[in-house]
Amino acid sequence: MGRLTGKVAVVTGATLVDEGVGIGGAAALLMAREGARVVVADVLQEPVERLAARIRSEGGEAVACHVDLRSESEIVAMVETALRVFGKLDILHNNAAAIPRADADIVTMDTAVWDLVMEINVRGTMLACKYAIPHMIKGGGGAIVNTSSGSGLAGDLVRAAYGVSKAAINTLTKYIATQYGKQGIRCNAVCPGGTQTPTFKASMTPELEQMLLRHTLTTRICRPEDLANVVVFLASDDAAMITGEVIAVDGGLLAHLPFFADFMQLGAPTAGNM
Ligand SMILES: NC(=O)c1ccc[n+]([C@@H]2O[C@H](COP(=O)([O-])OP(=O)(O)OC[C@H]3O[C@@H](n4cnc5c(N)ncnc54)[C@H](O)[C@@H]3O)[C@@H](O)[C@H]2O)c1
């Protein structure tokens, strides 16, 4: 028996590419290994089909679904895929996100970029919840796990629209937990720090990775599987009493005072009055 045996899940932003899986792909693979039947959904057709095929090749049950989160009717169709193919819906992992390179600071912000990020990240996540929750309630309850970001918890020099969209997802998480908790719905969010997904690695240099590691409390930075472990826990009955939480899964990146890395280099000077 797996931790998710008998459950049906929808995971957005779930793909497999030559470089490996991202957070959604790792979560879907682990959900299937834990016994869930999984609808993997993404706007990229071939990578989402590859992921479904990988899950099936491991003996799991998965179906690929094309979804563009800008389209309300495609979101409805994604939810209906779970019902049509697997008969119900217990888990929704809202993980897909737009992360445009052109998303910079507020003064230079292109309004079209801002609107696109809000449309996909905030409206898309909200609509997936809107259409999934009634079916979850009918089935006796369910668990939603949203992928947020450390960018939604603190300011940065770039990706202002993205950060604000993730902060909105954090608040959406709490509203859903509050509004539907008594009907058996739990809703939580995970906030990754820098996580070694194919998308992340494509934008990283060794210098940037070293900088990130210096500011991280653990001995390495996150891997997609680290996030998948927490997502599956939150989706499972092991987390029955956790709801409305926004949980950093970032190796302590945001758990310390800003000058931690400088102190490490200086040899941690101390001060006191005794
Ligand atoms: N990797 C990191 O360092 C990191 C850090 C913080 C937060 N996150 C978050 O983790 C999640 C997964 O990120 P990842 O690094 O695995 O990257 P990823 O690029 O593999 O995942 C994002 C997915 O969203 C999909 N997507 C984009 N627009 C879409 C649309 N309109 N409709 C449907 N799907 C769409 C993409 O095709 C992609 O598969 C994202 O929500 C991201 O914001 C990642």
The ligand as a Tripos MOL2 file, in Angstrom:
@<TRIPOS>MOLECULE
LIG
   44    48     1     0     0
SMALL
NO_CHARGES

@<TRIPOS>ATOM
      1 N1         13.1450   25.6650   -9.9670 N.am      1 LIG1
      2 C1         13.1910   26.6350   -9.0730 C.2       1 LIG1
      3 O1         14.2660   27.0800   -8.6510 O.2       1 LIG1
      4 C2         11.9030   27.2020   -8.5070 C.ar      1 LIG1
      5 C3         11.9840   28.1050   -7.4480 C.ar      1 LIG1
      6 C4         10.8220   28.6220   -6.9140 C.ar      1 LIG1
      7 C5          9.5880   28.2480   -7.4250 C.ar      1 LIG1
      8 N2          9.5290   27.3840   -8.4650 N.ar      1 LIG1
      9 C6          8.1980   27.0260   -8.9870 C.3       1 LIG1
     10 O2          8.1280   25.6340   -9.1760 O.3       1 LIG1
     11 C7          7.2150   25.3520  -10.2310 C.3       1 LIG1
     12 C8          7.8850   24.4310  -11.2210 C.3       1 LIG1
     13 O3          9.0330   25.0380  -11.7080 O.3       1 LIG1
     14 P1         10.2080   24.2400  -12.4420 P.3       1 LIG1
     15 O4         11.4630   24.8540  -12.0400 O.co2     1 LIG1
     16 O5          9.9800   22.7860  -12.2700 O.co2     1 LIG1
     17 O6         10.0080   24.7200  -13.9360 O.3       1 LIG1
     18 P2          9.2430   24.1570  -15.2030 P.3       1 LIG1
     19 O7          9.5140   25.1620  -16.2540 O.co2     1 LIG1
     20 O8          9.6100   22.7320  -15.4410 O.co2     1 LIG1
     21 O9          7.7230   24.1600  -14.7810 O.3       1 LIG1
     22 C9          6.7800   25.0970  -15.1880 C.3       1 LIG1
     23 C10         5.8000   24.4150  -16.1270 C.3       1 LIG1
     24 O10         4.6870   25.2740  -16.3310 O.3       1 LIG1
     25 C11         4.2690   25.0910  -17.6580 C.3       1 LIG1
     26 N3          3.4550   26.2090  -18.1160 N.ar      1 LIG1
     27 C12         3.8480   27.4790  -18.3640 C.ar      1 LIG1
     28 N4          2.8380   28.1900  -18.8710 N.ar      1 LIG1
     29 C13         1.7560   27.3530  -18.9180 C.ar      1 LIG1
     30 C14         0.4090   27.5000  -19.3500 C.ar      1 LIG1
     31 N5         -0.0430   28.6470  -19.8630 N.pl3     1 LIG1
     32 N6         -0.4120   26.4470  -19.2460 N.ar      1 LIG1
     33 C15         0.0350   25.2640  -18.7650 C.ar      1 LIG1
     34 N7          1.2930   25.0500  -18.3640 N.ar      1 LIG1
     35 C16         2.1450   26.0930  -18.4360 C.ar      1 LIG1
     36 C17         5.5760   24.9830  -18.4440 C.3       1 LIG1
     37 O11         5.3740   24.4150  -19.7280 O.3       1 LIG1
     38 C18         6.4020   24.1210  -17.5050 C.3       1 LIG1
     39 O12         6.2690   22.7490  -17.8080 O.3       1 LIG1
     40 C19         6.7950   26.7090  -10.7880 C.3       1 LIG1
     41 O13         5.5670   27.0820  -10.1990 O.3       1 LIG1
     42 C20         7.8760   27.6260  -10.3350 C.3       1 LIG1
     43 O14         7.4320   28.9610  -10.2120 O.3       1 LIG1
     44 C21        10.6610   26.8570   -9.0170 C.ar      1 LIG1
@<TRIPOS>BOND
     1     1     2 1
     2     2     3 2
     3     2     4 1
     4     4     5 ar
     5     4    44 ar
     6     5     6 ar
     7     6     7 ar
     8     7     8 ar
     9     8     9 1
    10     8    44 ar
    11     9    10 1
    12     9    42 1
    13    10    11 1
    14    11    12 1
    15    11    40 1
    16    12    13 1
    17    13    14 1
    18    14    15 2
    19    14    16 1
    20    14    17 1
    21    17    18 1
    22    18    19 2
    23    18    20 1
    24    18    21 1
    25    21    22 1
    26    22    23 1
    27    23    24 1
    28    23    38 1
    29    24    25 1
    30    25    26 1
    31    25    36 1
    32    26    27 ar
    33    26    35 ar
    34    27    28 ar
    35    28    29 ar
    36    29    30 ar
    37    29    35 ar
    38    30    31 1
    39    30    32 ar
    40    32    33 ar
    41    33    34 ar
    42    34    35 ar
    43    36    37 1
    44    36    38 1
    45    38    39 1
    46    40    41 1
    47    40    42 1
    48    42    43 1
@<TRIPOS>SUBSTRUCTURE
     1 LIG1         1 GROUP 0 **** ****
